């Protein structure tokens, strides 16, 4: 059994992006004096960045526990997948450079009922979790 957890260092970039985006779109929303299409656009952007901030917060307090019988995501929204019931595995690689030397993996496991997603660059012990 071992546990994988998102580190503060790896998730801090998401916090910075979410807060800056929320400040910019929220500030532009407050600066718009008349009700125009721009207020709706800025409000949608602020909601998008707020959702991203909330998702990042939830991800920080989530961890994955891998055992011989199952995989569990522990946190506010708990999920459990039994290895015997697993019927769908998807592994995707997203490169951030042309030479494909930098990037991250996204692993999706599903048993038809529960689904667990995991991104490789945001976890400690990622070499053991993928």
Helices and strands as residue ranges (DSSP letters): E 2-5, H 8-31, H 37-60, E 63-66, E 70-74, E 79-82, G 83-85, E 88-95, E 103-110, E 115-119, G 120-122, H 126-129
